[in-house]
């Protein structure tokens, strides 16, 4: 089964369930499936064929999942870019990706074909590349992470099993859809099992709190800053209707985790991973732990430290069906990142005798801001562009509000 087939199966099983909801509209699974088929026919009409790479640079709007699923439907590969990138990085990544087409305006998907004359889905295997996400990763040069059909399905099914994503549940999409967390965990986790995704173009904590109180959101997956902002809303007792919360993509401070549980009555779970691991690799499994302890490897995945001594600190290595196929058009970097099947994460940590993982540091000097990698040199260049700045140096400092 492919991601496209898994979505089609969910749409057949739950045609009348709401698939996508946003501030002034919604789509049932049946309506979304029709929209995807028409968009796929539109892509065919634009000359897109199986194996082509189609760029996708949209925010948290309905056109993102429609476009994503339509590209997959015709057997092409969605190449996802962040809308937050500045023009130079985006242009460089687009040139590197060698796209057939770029969708960067939601109005483009209004040009659709008929839904009843699209050829059958192209045959694809679990090892075929299903998505390329451009990520800053652990270096300054953005790079294309190639994730397979098997990678995406493994993450979606693992999230459904461990995090209670199922038909009837309603998930908030507050992290960017273009981020691996938003695409693979929230969107594909929900849309391959019949759950509802509530779309937020930006994090509006008051609106999200209202939606939680009204029952429109039952499960929340976000980076730490979102939980901090929710705790600061008026009448935070509205959050007590939430059934589940998971923090990932950035370090979680213990004080925030404790305050969240005290106010909402819901434990704040943690997940660990990176784009190159699709991104799900470790989970807290409902056990209370220090915030630096990000859980243990999920079923089917191995995590160990690149060191010989027990309880030693070293680089975390990941192996399993969640590990990427490699970096697009970068075999050299792929060979140094995946060694004998083990993904070198660039994270420094420890794994105890029970398999619990403690994060300690990063191998490099990249700065993590709310789940996104920031290059110190980019900050320095921006500062130096001001005529009153003669020299600059950037480095990361702890920030409980931003999760850095």
VOTORVEX-681497 format. One record per atom (N, C-alpha, C): x, y, z; residue in one letter. Coordinates in steps of 0.2 Angstrom, whole numbers, padded with zeros to 4 digits, always signed. Example, Ala and Ser with C-alpha at 12.3 -4.5 7.8 and 13.67 -1.06 7.14 Angstrom:
BEGIN
+0066-0028+0039A;+0062-0022+0039A;+0066-0016+0039A;+0064-0011+0035S;+0068-0005+0036S;+0064+0000+0039S;
***
This chain:
BEGIN
+0004-0006+0000X;+0000+0000+0000X;+0004+0006+0000X;+0002+0011-0004X;+0006+0018-0004X;+0002+0023+0000X;+0005+0029+0002X;+0001+0034+0005X;-0005+0036+0001X;-0005+0037-0005X;-0011+0038-0009X;-0016+0033-0008X;-0014+0027-0008X;-0019+0022-0008X;-0022+0022+0000X;-0018+0023+0004X;-0020+0023+0011X;-0025+0029+0012X;-0024+0035+0009X;-0029+0040+0010X;-0035+0038+0006X;-0035+0035+0000X;-0041+0033-0004X;-0045+0028+0001X;-0042+0023+0004X;-0045+0019+0008X;-0049+0022+0014X;-0045+0027+0017X;-0049+0031+0023X;-0055+0035+0020X;-0054+0037+0014X;-0060+0041+0011X;-0066+0037+0010X;-0064+0030+0007X;-0070+0026+0006X;-0073+0023+0013X;-0069+0023+0018X;-0072+0020+0024X;-0075+0026+0028X;-0073+0032+0027X;-0076+0037+0031X;-0078+0043+0027X;-0083+0042+0022X;-0084+0047+0017X;-0087+0054+0020X;-0091+0053+0025X;-0095+0058+0028X;-0091+0062+0034X;-0086+0059+0036X;-0082+0062+0041X;-0079+0068+0039X;-0078+0073+0043X;-0074+0079+0041X;-0067+0078+0040X;-0064+0079+0035X;-0056+0078+0034X;-0052+0084+0036X;-0055+0090+0033X;-0051+0096+0034X;-0056+0101+0036X;-0054+0105+0041X;-0059+0111+0044X;-0054+0117+0044X;-0057+0123+0042X;-0053+0129+0044X;-0058+0134+0046X;-0056+0140+0047X;-0060+0145+0050X;-0067+0146+0047X;-0067+0146+0040X;-0074+0147+0037X;-0075+0142+0032X;-0073+0136+0033X;-0075+0130+0028X;-0073+0124+0031X;-0075+0118+0027X;-0073+0112+0028X;-0074+0107+0022X;-0070+0101+0022X;-0071+0096+0017X;-0072+0090+0020X;-0077+0086+0018X;-0078+0079+0020X;-0073+0075+0017X;-0072+0069+0019X;-0067+0064+0016X;-0069+0063+0008X;-0076+0062+0007X;-0078+0061+0000X;-0076+0068-0004X;-0078+0073-0001X;-0076+0080-0005X;-0069+0081-0006X;-0065+0079-0001X;-0058+0080-0002X;-0055+0075-0007X;-0057+0069-0007X;-0055+0064-0012X;-0057+0066-0019X;-0063+0069-0020X;-0065+0072-0026X;-0060+0078-0028X;-0059+0082-0023X;-0054+0088-0025X;-0047+0085-0027X;-0045+0080-0023X;-0038+0077-0025X;-0038+0074-0032X;-0044+0071-0034X;-0044+0068-0041X;-0044+0073-0046X;-0048+0079-0045X;-0048+0084-0050X;-0041+0088-0050X;-0038+0089-0044X;-0032+0092-0045X;-0026+0088-0048X;-0027+0081-0047X;-0022+0077-0050X;-0023+0077-0058X;-0030+0077-0060X;-0031+0078-0067X;-0028+0084-0070X;-0029+0090-0066X;-0026+0096-0068X;-0018+0096-0069X;-0015+0092-0064X;-0008+0091-0065X;-0006+0087-0071X;-0010+0082-0072X;-0009+0078-0079X;-0009+0083-0085X;-0014+0087-0084X;-0015+0092-0090X;-0010+0097-0091X;-0006+0098-0085X;+0000+0103-0085X;+0006+0099-0087X;+0005+0092-0089X;+0011+0089-0091X;+0015+0085-0086X;+0012+0084-0080X;+0016+0081-0074X;+0014+0073-0075X;+0020+0069-0075X;+0019+0062-0075X;+0022+0059-0070X;+0022+0052-0069X;+0025+0048-0064X;+0032+0049-0064X;+0035+0050-0058X;+0042+0051-0057X;+0044+0059-0057X;+0040+0063-0060X;+0042+0070-0060X;+0042+0073-0053X;+0046+0078-0052X;+0046+0082-0045X;+0042+0088-0046X;+0037+0089-0041X;+0033+0095-0041X;+0034+0099-0035X;+0036+0105-0035X;+0037+0109-0029X;+0031+0111-0026X;+0031+0111-0019X;+0025+0113-0015X;+0028+0118-0010X;+0025+0124-0010X;+0027+0129-0005X;+0021+0133-0003X;+0017+0130+0001X;+0011+0133+0003X;+0011+0133+0011X;+0007+0137+0014X;+0006+0137+0021X;+0000+0132+0023X;-0002+0133+0029X;-0007+0128+0032X;-0014+0130+0029X;-0015+0129+0023X;-0022+0130+0020X;-0024+0123+0016X;-0030+0123+0015X;-0033+0117+0012X;-0029+0115+0005X;-0026+0120+0002X;-0023+0118-0005X;-0017+0114-0003X;-0014+0114+0003X;-0008+0110+0004X;-0009+0103+0004X;-0014+0100+0008X;-0015+0093+0008X;-0018+0091+0001X;-0022+0095-0002X;-0025+0093-0009X;-0019+0093-0014X;-0015+0097-0014X;-0009+0097-0018X;-0005+0091-0017X;-0003+0090-0011X;+0002+0085-0009X;-0001+0078-0011X;-0008+0077-0009X;-0011+0070-0011X;-0012+0070-0019X;-0013+0075-0022X;-0014+0075-0029X;-0007+0073-0033X;-0002+0076-0030X;+0005+0075-0033X;+0006+0067-0032X;+0005+0065-0026X;+0006+0058-0025X;+0001+0053-0030X;-0005+0056-0031X;-0010+0052-0034X;-0007+0051-0042X;-0004+0055-0045X;-0001+0054-0051X;+0005+0051-0052X;+0008+0049-0046X;+0014+0045-0045X;+0020+0050-0046X;+0019+0057-0045X;+0025+0061-0045X;+0027+0062-0038X;+0033+0066-0037X;+0035+0067-0030X;+0035+0074-0028X;+0031+0075-0022X;+0031+0082-0020X;+0037+0084-0017X;+0040+0090-0018X;+0046+0093-0016X;+0044+0099-0012X;+0044+0098-0005X;+0041+0103+0000X;+0046+0108+0002X;+0045+0114+0001X;+0049+0120+0004X;+0045+0124+0009X;+0049+0127+0014X;+0046+0131+0019X;+0044+0138+0016X;+0038+0140+0017X;+0036+0147+0015X;+0040+0153+0019X;+0044+0151+0024X;+0047+0156+0028X;+0054+0157+0026X;+0056+0153+0021X;+0063+0154+0018X;+0064+0161+0015X;+0070+0164+0015X;+0071+0170+0011X;+0072+0168+0004X;+0072+0173-0001X;+0071+0172-0008X;+0078+0168-0010X;+0083+0170-0008X;+0090+0167-0010X;+0090+0159-0009X;+0088+0157-0002X;+0088+0150-0001X;+0083+0146-0005X;+0077+0149-0006X;+0072+0146-0009X;+0074+0145-0017X;+0077+0150-0020X;+0079+0150-0027X;+0084+0144-0028X;+0089+0144-0023X;+0094+0139-0023X;+0091+0132-0023X;+0087+0131-0018X;+0084+0124-0017X;+0079+0122-0023X;+0076+0127-0026X;+0072+0126-0032X;+0076+0123-0038X;+0082+0127-0039X;+0086+0125-0044X;+0089+0118-0043X;+0091+0117-0037X;+0094+0110-0035X;+0089+0104-0036X;+0082+0106-0035X;+0077+0100-0036X;+0075+0099-0043X;+0077+0103-0048X;+0075+0102-0055X;+0068+0100-0055X;+0063+0105-0054X;+0056+0104-0054X;+0053+0104-0061X;+0048+0100-0061X;+0043+0100-0067X;+0038+0106-0066X;+0036+0107-0060X;+0031+0112-0059X;+0032+0114-0052X;+0030+0121-0050X;+0030+0123-0043X;+0023+0126-0042X;+0020+0124-0036X;+0014+0126-0033X;+0016+0130-0027X;+0015+0137-0028X;+0017+0141-0023X;+0011+0147-0022X;+0005+0145-0025X;+0000+0150-0024X;-0006+0145-0024X;-0010+0145-0018X;-0016+0141-0017X;-0021+0142-0023X;-0021+0147-0026X;-0026+0148-0032X;-0024+0144-0038X;-0018+0142-0038X;-0016+0138-0044X;-0020+0131-0044X;-0022+0128-0038X;-0025+0122-0038X;-0033+0123-0040X;-0035+0129-0041X;-0042+0129-0044X;-0043+0127-0051X;-0037+0127-0054X;-0037+0124-0061X;-0037+0117-0061X;-0043+0114-0061X;-0043+0107-0060X;-0047+0103-0066X;-0045+0097-0067X;-0049+0093-0072X;-0054+0089-0069X;-0058+0085-0074X;-0063+0081-0072X;-0060+0075-0067X;-0064+0073-0063X;-0062+0068-0058X;-0063+0061-0060X;-0066+0060-0066X;-0069+0053-0068X;-0065+0050-0073X;-0059+0053-0076X;-0056+0050-0081X;-0048+0050-0080X;-0046+0049-0074X;-0039+0049-0072X;-0037+0042-0072X;-0031+0040-0075X;-0029+0033-0076X;-0028+0030-0069X;-0028+0024-0068X;-0026+0021-0061X;-0020+0023-0059X;-0019+0023-0052X;-0013+0025-0049X;-0007+0021-0051X;-0001+0024-0053X;+0005+0020-0055X;+0007+0016-0050X;+0010+0010-0052X;+0012+0005-0047X;+0018+0008-0043X;+0018+0007-0037X;+0024+0010-0033X;+0025+0005-0027X;+0032+0005-0025X;+0034+0001-0020X;+0035+0005-0013X;+0036+0001-0008X;+0038+0005-0002X;+0045+0008-0002X;+0049+0006-0006X;+0056+0009-0006X;+0056+0015-0011X;+0050+0016-0015X;+0050+0022-0020X;+0050+0029-0016X;+0053+0034-0018X;+0053+0040-0015X;+0046+0043-0016X;+0043+0045-0010X;+0036+0048-0010X;+0036+0055-0008X;+0041+0058-0005X;+0042+0065-0004X;+0049+0067-0003X;+0050+0073-0005X;+0057+0076-0003X;+0055+0083+0001X;+0058+0083+0007X;+0057+0089+0011X;+0064+0092+0011X;+0064+0099+0009X;+0071+0103+0010X;+0071+0105+0017X;+0077+0103+0020X;+0078+0105+0027X;+0085+0108+0027X;+0086+0113+0032X;+0093+0115+0033X;+0097+0110+0037X;+0093+0105+0040X;+0097+0099+0043X;+0102+0101+0048X;+0108+0099+0047X;+0113+0101+0052X;+0119+0105+0049X;+0117+0107+0043X;+0122+0111+0039X;+0119+0117+0037X;+0123+0122+0034X;+0121+0128+0032X;+0117+0127+0025X;+0119+0123+0021X;+0116+0122+0014X;+0110+0118+0015X;+0104+0121+0013X;+0098+0117+0013X;+0099+0110+0009X;+0096+0105+0011X;+0096+0099+0007X;+0090+0095+0007X;+0089+0091+0001X;+0083+0088+0000X;+0083+0081+0004X;+0079+0080+0009X;+0078+0073+0012X;+0073+0069+0008X;+0075+0063+0006X;+0071+0059+0002X;+0068+0054+0006X;+0061+0054+0007X;+0057+0049+0011X;+0053+0045+0007X;+0053+0038+0008X;+0050+0033+0004X;+0043+0033+0006X;+0039+0029+0002X;+0032+0027+0004X;+0032+0023+0011X;+0037+0019+0012X;+0037+0015+0018X;+0039+0020+0024X;+0043+0024+0023X;+0045+0029+0028X;+0038+0033+0031X;+0035+0035+0026X;+0029+0039+0027X;+0023+0035+0031X;+0022+0029+0028X;+0017+0025+0031X;+0019+0022+0038X;+0026+0021+0039X;+0028+0019+0045X;+0026+0024+0050X;+0028+0030+0049X;+0027+0036+0054X;+0020+0037+0055X;+0016+0037+0050X;+0008+0038+0051X;+0005+0032+0055X;+0007+0026+0054X;+0004+0021+0057X;+0007+0021+0065X;+0013+0022+0066X;+0016+0022+0072X;+0013+0028+0077X;+0011+0034+0074X;+0008+0039+0077X;+0001+0037+0079X;-0003+0034+0074X;-0009+0032+0075X;-0010+0027+0081X;-0005+0022+0081X;-0005+0017+0086X;-0003+0020+0093X;+0002+0024+0093X;+0005+0026+0100X;+0001+0033+0102X;-0001+0037+0098X;-0004+0043+0100X;-0011+0044+0099X;-0015+0038+0098X;-0022+0038+0098X;-0025+0042+0092X;-0022+0042+0086X;-0025+0046+0081X;-0029+0041+0077X;-0036+0042+0077X;-0041+0038+0074X;-0047+0042+0071X;-0051+0038+0067X;-0057+0041+0065X;-0061+0044+0071X;-0063+0050+0070X;-0067+0053+0076X;-0063+0058+0080X;-0056+0057+0080X;-0052+0062+0083X;-0051+0068+0079X;-0049+0074+0082X;-0048+0080+0078X;-0041+0083+0080X;-0037+0084+0075X;-0030+0086+0077X;-0029+0093+0074X;-0026+0097+0078X;-0024+0104+0076X;-0018+0104+0072X;-0018+0107+0066X;-0011+0108+0063X;-0009+0115+0064X;-0005+0116+0069X;-0002+0123+0071X;+0005+0123+0069X;+0009+0117+0068X;+0016+0118+0065X;+0015+0118+0058X;+0020+0121+0054X;+0019+0122+0047X;+0018+0115+0043X;+0014+0115+0039X;+0013+0109+0035X;+0019+0107+0031X;+0023+0112+0029X;+0029+0111+0026X;+0035+0107+0030X;+0034+0107+0036X;+0039+0104+0041X;+0037+0097+0041X;+0042+0093+0042X;+0041+0085+0042X;+0036+0084+0048X;+0036+0087+0053X;+0031+0086+0059X;+0024+0087+0057X;+0023+0093+0053X;+0016+0094+0051X;+0014+0090+0045X;+0018+0088+0040X;+0016+0084+0035X;+0015+0077+0037X;+0020+0074+0040X;+0020+0067+0041X;+0016+0065+0047X;+0017+0069+0052X;+0013+0067+0059X;+0006+0069+0059X;+0005+0075+0058X;-0002+0078+0058X;-0006+0076+0052X;-0004+0079+0046X;-0008+0078+0040X;-0009+0070+0038X;-0003+0067+0037X;-0004+0060+0034X;-0006+0056+0040X;-0004+0057+0046X;-0006+0053+0052X;-0014+0053+0052X;-0017+0059+0051X;-0024+0059+0051X;-0028+0057+0045X;-0025+0059+0039X;-0029+0058+0033X;-0028+0051+0030X;-0024+0047+0034X;-0024+0040+0031X;-0028+0035+0036X;-0032+0038+0041X;-0036+0034+0045X;-0043+0037+0047X;-0044+0043+0044X;-0051+0045+0045X;-0052+0051+0050X;-0046+0053+0053X;-0047+0058+0058X;-0048+0065+0054X;-0049+0070+0058X;-0050+0077+0056X;-0044+0081+0057X;-0042+0086+0053X;-0037+0091+0054X;-0040+0098+0054X;-0039+0101+0059X;-0041+0108+0060X;-0035+0112+0058X;-0036+0116+0052X;-0030+0120+0049X;-0030+0127+0053X;-0023+0129+0054X;-0022+0136+0057X;-0016+0139+0053X;-0018+0144+0049X;-0013+0147+0045X;-0007+0150+0049X;-0009+0152+0055X;-0004+0154+0060X;-0006+0152+0067X;-0002+0152+0072X;-0004+0150+0078X;-0008+0156+0082X;-0015+0155+0082X;-0019+0159+0086X;-0021+0156+0092X;-0018+0157+0098X;-0019+0154+0104X;-0026+0154+0106X;-0029+0160+0106X;-0036+0161+0108X;-0041+0157+0104X;-0040+0157+0097X;-0044+0153+0093X;-0043+0146+0094X;-0037+0144+0095X;-0036+0136+0097X;-0039+0134+0103X;-0039+0139+0108X;-0042+0137+0115X;-0049+0137+0114X;-0052+0141+0110X;-0060+0141+0109X;-0061+0134+0105X;-0057+0132+0100X;-0059+0126+0097X;-0058+0120+0101X;-0053+0120+0106X;-0052+0115+0111X;-0059+0114+0115X;-0061+0120+0118X;-0067+0120+0122X;-0073+0118+0118X;-0073+0119+0112X;-0079+0117+0108X;-0079+0110+0105X;-0073+0107+0107X;-0073+0100+0104X;-0070+0099+0097X;-0068+0105+0094X;-0066+0104+0087X;-0059+0102+0087X;-0055+0102+0093X;-0048+0099+0093X;-0048+0095+0099X;-0046+0088+0098X;-0045+0084+0104X;-0038+0082+0105X;-0034+0082+0100X;-0027+0080+0100X;-0022+0086+0097X;-0017+0088+0101X;-0013+0093+0099X;-0005+0091+0099X;-0002+0092+0093X;+0005+0090+0092X;+0008+0097+0090X;+0013+0099+0094X;+0016+0106+0093X;+0023+0106+0096X;+0026+0111+0094X;+0033+0113+0097X;+0031+0116+0104X;+0036+0117+0109X;+0035+0119+0115X;+0032+0127+0115X;+0034+0131+0111X;+0031+0138+0111X;+0024+0138+0111X;+0021+0133+0107X;+0013+0133+0106X;+0010+0132+0113X;+0013+0127+0117X;+0010+0126+0124X;+0011+0131+0128X;+0016+0135+0128X;+0017+0141+0132X;+0012+0146+0131X;+0011+0147+0124X;+0006+0152+0122X;-0001+0150+0124X;-0003+0144+0124X;-0009+0142+0126X;-0010+0143+0134X;-0005+0142+0137X;-0006+0143+0145X;-0007+0150+0147X;-0006+0155+0142X;-0006+0162+0143X;-0013+0165+0141X;-0017+0160+0138X;-0024+0163+0136X;-0028+0165+0141X;-0034+0168+0140X;-0039+0170+0145X;-0043+0163+0146X;-0044+0162+0152X;-0048+0156+0154X;-0045+0150+0152X;-0039+0148+0154X;-0035+0142+0152X;-0038+0136+0154X;-0043+0136+0158X;-0047+0130+0160X;-0051+0127+0154X;-0052+0131+0148X;-0055+0128+0142X;-0050+0123+0139X;-0044+0123+0141X;-0039+0118+0138X;-0041+0111+0141X;-0045+0110+0146X;-0046+0104+0150X;-0050+0099+0145X;-0053+0101+0140X;-0056+0096+0136X;-0052+0093+0131X;-0045+0095+0131X;-0041+0092+0126X;-0039+0085+0129X;-0039+0080+0125X;-0038+0073+0127X;-0030+0071+0126X;-0026+0074+0123X;-0019+0072+0122X;-0015+0078+0119X;-0009+0078+0121X;-0004+0083+0119X;+0003+0080+0118X;+0006+0082+0113X;+0013+0079+0112X;+0018+0085+0110X;+0023+0086+0113X;+0028+0091+0111X;+0034+0088+0108X;+0036+0091+0102X;+0042+0088+0099X;+0045+0094+0095X;+0050+0093+0091X;+0054+0098+0087X;+0059+0102+0090X;+0058+0103+0097X;+0063+0107+0101X;+0063+0105+0108X;+0068+0107+0112X;+0068+0105+0119X;+0063+0107+0123X;+0060+0103+0127X;+0055+0105+0132X;+0057+0106+0139X;+0056+0112+0141X;+0058+0113+0148X;+0053+0110+0153X;+0056+0107+0159X;+0052+0104+0163X;+0047+0108+0167X;+0049+0114+0168X;+0044+0119+0171X;+0037+0119+0167X;+0038+0120+0160X;+0033+0120+0155X;+0029+0114+0156X;+0032+0108+0156X;+0028+0102+0156X;+0024+0101+0162X;+0027+0103+0168X;+0024+0103+0174X;+0018+0107+0174X;+0019+0114+0172X;+0013+0118+0172X;+0008+0116+0168X;+0009+0114+0162X;+0004+0111+0157X;+0000+0106+0160X;+0003+0101+0163X;-0001+0096+0166X;-0005+0098+0172X;-0003+0103+0176X;-0006+0106+0182X;-0013+0110+0179X;-0012+0113+0174X;-0017+0117+0171X;-0022+0113+0168X;-0020+0109+0163X;-0025+0105+0159X;-0027+0098+0161X;-0023+0095+0166X;-0024+0089+0168X;-0022+0083+0163X;-0018+0086+0157X;-0016+0081+0152X;-0008+0081+0152X;-0005+0075+0153X;+0002+0075+0153X;+0004+0077+0146X;+0010+0080+0146X;+0013+0083+0140X;+0018+0077+0137X;+0016+0073+0133X;+0021+0068+0130X;+0026+0071+0126X;+0032+0067+0125X;+0037+0070+0120X;+0039+0065+0115X;+0040+0067+0109X;+0043+0063+0104X;+0050+0066+0102X;+0054+0061+0099X;+0060+0063+0097X;+0061+0061+0090X;+0065+0065+0086X;+0066+0063+0079X;+0069+0068+0075X;+0070+0068+0069X;+0072+0073+0064X;+0070+0071+0057X;+0070+0076+0053X;+0067+0075+0046X;+0070+0069+0043X;+0076+0067+0044X;+0079+0061+0041X;+0077+0055+0044X;+0073+0055+0050X;+0070+0049+0052X;+0062+0049+0052X;+0060+0054+0047X;+0053+0054+0045X;+0047+0057+0049X;+0047+0060+0055X;+0053+0061+0059X;+0053+0057+0066X;+0048+0052+0066X;+0047+0049+0073X;+0052+0043+0074X;+0055+0044+0080X;+0060+0039+0082X;+0060+0037+0089X;+0058+0041+0094X;+0057+0039+0101X;+0051+0043+0104X;+0049+0040+0109X;+0042+0042+0112X;+0043+0041+0120X;+0039+0045+0124X;+0039+0044+0131X;+0034+0039+0134X;+0030+0036+0130X;+0025+0031+0131X;+0021+0032+0138X;+0020+0038+0139X;+0016+0040+0145X;+0019+0040+0152X;+0026+0039+0151X;+0030+0039+0158X;+0032+0045+0159X;+0032+0047+0165X;+0035+0054+0168X;+0042+0053+0168X;+0045+0058+0165X;+0053+0059+0165X;+0055+0066+0165X;+0061+0067+0166X;+0064+0073+0166X;+0064+0076+0158X;+0063+0082+0157X;+0061+0085+0151X;+0067+0083+0146X;+0073+0082+0148X;+0079+0081+0144X;+0078+0074+0141X;+0074+0069+0145X;+0074+0062+0143X;+0068+0062+0138X;+0069+0060+0132X;+0064+0061+0126X;+0061+0054+0125X;+0062+0049+0129X;+0058+0043+0128X;+0063+0037+0126X;+0060+0032+0123X;+0064+0027+0121X;+0062+0025+0114X;+0066+0021+0110X;+0064+0020+0103X;+0058+0017+0102X;+0054+0019+0097X;+0047+0016+0096X;+0048+0009+0093X;+0043+0005+0093X;+0043-0002+0090X;+0046-0002+0083X;+0051-0006+0082X;+0053-0007+0075X;+0059-0002+0074X;+0061+0002+0079X;+0067+0007+0078X;+0072+0005+0083X;+0078+0006+0081X;+0084+0005+0086X;+0087+0012+0087X;+0089+0013+0093X;+0093+0019+0094X;+0099+0018+0099X;+0105+0019+0097X;+0111+0018+0101X;+0115+0024+0101X;+0120+0024+0105X;+0125+0029+0105X;+0132+0026+0102X;+0135+0031+0098X;+0141+0029+0095X;+0147+0029+0100X;+0147+0024+0104X;+0152+0024+0109X;+0152+0016+0112X;+0158+0014+0115X;+0158+0007+0117X;+0157+0006+0124X;+0157+0011+0128X;+0156+0011+0135X;+0149+0011+0137X;+0146+0007+0142X;+0139+0007+0144X;+0138+0014+0147X;+0132+0017+0145X;+0130+0023+0148X;+0134+0029+0146X;+0138+0028+0141X;+0143+0033+0138X;+0139+0039+0134X;+0142+0045+0134X;+0139+0050+0130X;+0142+0050+0123X;+0138+0051+0118X;+0140+0051+0111X;+0135+0052+0106X;+0136+0052+0100X;+0131+0054+0095X;+0126+0048+0094X;+0120+0050+0094X;+0114+0046+0094X;+0114+0043+0086X;+0113+0036+0086X;+0112+0033+0079X;+0105+0030+0079X;+0102+0030+0073X;+0095+0028+0073X;+0095+0023+0067X;+0092+0017+0068X;+0091+0012+0062X;+0084+0010+0062X;+0081+0009+0056X;+0074+0006+0056X;+0070+0009+0050X;+0064+0007+0049X;+0060+0008+0043X;+0058+0016+0042X;+0060+0020+0047X;+0059+0027+0047X;+0065+0031+0044X;+0071+0028+0043X;+0077+0031+0041X;+0076+0033+0033X;+0077+0039+0031X;+0077+0041+0025X;+0080+0037+0019X;+0079+0038+0013X;+0082+0035+0008X;+0089+0038+0007X;+0089+0045+0008X;+0096+0048+0007X;+0094+0055+0005X;+0100+0059+0004X;+0099+0066+0001X;+0099+0066-0006X;+0094+0070-0009X;+0093+0071-0016X;+0099+0074-0019X;+0102+0070-0024X;+0108+0073-0028X;+0114+0074-0023X;+0115+0070-0018X;+0120+0071-0014X;+0122+0064-0011X;+0125+0060-0015X;+0127+0053-0013X;+0133+0054-0008X;+0137+0058-0009X;+0143+0059-0004X;+0140+0060+0003X;+0136+0065+0004X;+0133+0067+0011X;+0129+0061+0013X;+0125+0058+0009X;+0121+0052+0011X;+0126+0046+0014X;+0131+0045+0011X;+0136+0040+0013X;+0139+0041+0020X;+0140+0048+0021X;+0143+0050+0028X;+0137+0050+0033X;+0131+0051+0031X;+0126+0051+0036X;+0122+0045+0038X;+0122+0040+0033X;+0119+0034+0034X;+0125+0029+0033X;+0127+0026+0039X;+0133+0021+0039X;+0131+0014+0041X;+0131+0010+0036X;+0129+0003+0038X;+0122+0002+0041X;+0118+0007+0038X;+0111+0007+0040X;+0109+0011+0045X;+0114+0014+0049X;+0113+0018+0055X;+0113+0026+0053X;+0108+0029+0054X;+0108+0036+0053X;+0111+0040+0059X;+0116+0044+0057X;+0120+0048+0061X;+0116+0055+0062X;+0113+0056+0068X;+0108+0061+0070X;+0112+0068+0071X;+0118+0068+0073X;+0121+0074+0075X;+0119+0076+0082X;+0115+0073+0085X;+0113+0074+0092X;+0117+0070+0097X;+0120+0073+0102X;+0124+0070+0107X;+0119+0068+0113X;+0120+0062+0115X;+0115+0060+0121X;+0118+0053+0124X;+0113+0051+0128X;+0115+0044+0132X;+0109+0040+0131X;+0110+0033+0132X;+0105+0028+0132X;+0106+0024+0138X;+0101+0024+0143X;+0102+0020+0149X;+0101+0012+0147X;+0101+0009+0153X;+0100+0001+0152X;+0093+0000+0150X;+0088+0004+0152X;+0081+0003+0150X;+0079+0005+0143X;+0084+0009+0140X;+0083+0011+0133X;+0081+0018+0133X;+0081+0022+0139X;+0078+0029+0139X;+0084+0033+0137X;+0082+0038+0133X;+0087+0042+0129X;+0087+0049+0132X;+0093+0052+0134X;+0094+0058+0136X;+0098+0063+0131X;+0095+0068+0129X;+0098+0073+0125X;+0103+0077+0128X;+0109+0078+0126X;+0114+0082+0129X;+0116+0088+0125X;+0117+0088+0119X;+0119+0093+0115X;+0119+0092+0107X;+0122+0096+0103X;+0122+0095+0096X;+0130+0095+0094X;+0131+0091+0089X;+0138+0090+0086X;+0140+0097+0083X;+0136+0100+0081X;+0137+0107+0077X;+0135+0113+0081X;+0135+0118+0078X;+0133+0125+0081X;+0127+0127+0079X;+0123+0123+0075X;+0116+0126+0073X;+0112+0128+0079X;+0108+0133+0078X;+0103+0135+0083X;+0096+0133+0082X;+0093+0129+0087X;+0086+0127+0086X;+0081+0132+0089X;+0077+0135+0085X;+0072+0140+0087X;+0065+0138+0086X;+0062+0136+0091X;+0055+0133+0090X;+0054+0127+0085X;+0060+0123+0085X;+0059+0117+0080X;+0062+0119+0074X;+0065+0125+0072X;+0068+0126+0066X;+0075+0127+0067X;+0079+0125+0062X;+0087+0126+0062X;+0088+0133+0060X;+0092+0137+0063X;+0095+0143+0061X;+0102+0143+0061X;+0105+0145+0055X;+0112+0145+0055X;+0115+0152+0058X;+0120+0151+0062X;+0123+0157+0065X;+0126+0162+0060X;+0128+0159+0054X;+0131+0163+0049X;+0126+0168+0046X;+0120+0165+0045X;+0114+0169+0042X;+0112+0175+0046X;+0112+0173+0053X;+0111+0179+0058X;+0116+0184+0057X;+0122+0182+0057X;+0128+0186+0057X;+0128+0191+0050X;+0126+0187+0045X;+0126+0191+0038X;+0120+0196+0039X;+0115+0195+0042X;+0109+0199+0042X;+0111+0205+0046X;+0115+0204+0052X;+0117+0210+0056X;+0122+0214+0052X;+0127+0211+0049X;+0132+0214+0046X;+0130+0218+0040X;+0123+0217+0037X;+0121+0221+0032X;+0119+0228+0034X;+0118+0229+0040X;+0116+0236+0043X;+0123+0240+0043X;+0122+0246+0040X;+0128+0250+0040X;+0131+0252+0047X;+0127+0252+0052X;+0130+0253+0059X;+0133+0248+0062X;+0133+0242+0059X;+0136+0236+0062X;+0143+0234+0059X;+0148+0234+0063X;+0155+0233+0060X;+0157+0225+0061X;+0154+0222+0066X;+0156+0215+0067X;+0150+0211+0071X;+0150+0205+0070X;+0144+0201+0073X;+0146+0194+0074X;+0143+0191+0080X;+0144+0184+0081X;+0137+0182+0084X;+0135+0176+0082X;+0129+0173+0084X;+0129+0167+0087X;+0126+0165+0093X;+0126+0159+0096X;+0119+0158+0099X;+0117+0152+0101X;+0111+0150+0104X;+0111+0151+0112X;+0106+0153+0115X;+0105+0153+0122X;+0098+0150+0124X;+0098+0148+0130X;+0091+0144+0132X;+0086+0150+0132X;+0080+0148+0130X;+0074+0152+0130X;+0068+0148+0131X;+0065+0148+0137X;+0059+0144+0139X;+0053+0146+0134X;+0053+0152+0132X;+0047+0154+0128X;+0047+0152+0121X;+0053+0151+0118X;+0054+0149+0111X;+0056+0142+0111X;+0057+0139+0116X;+0059+0132+0116X;+0066+0131+0113X;+0070+0136+0114X;+0077+0135+0111X;+0082+0133+0116X;
***
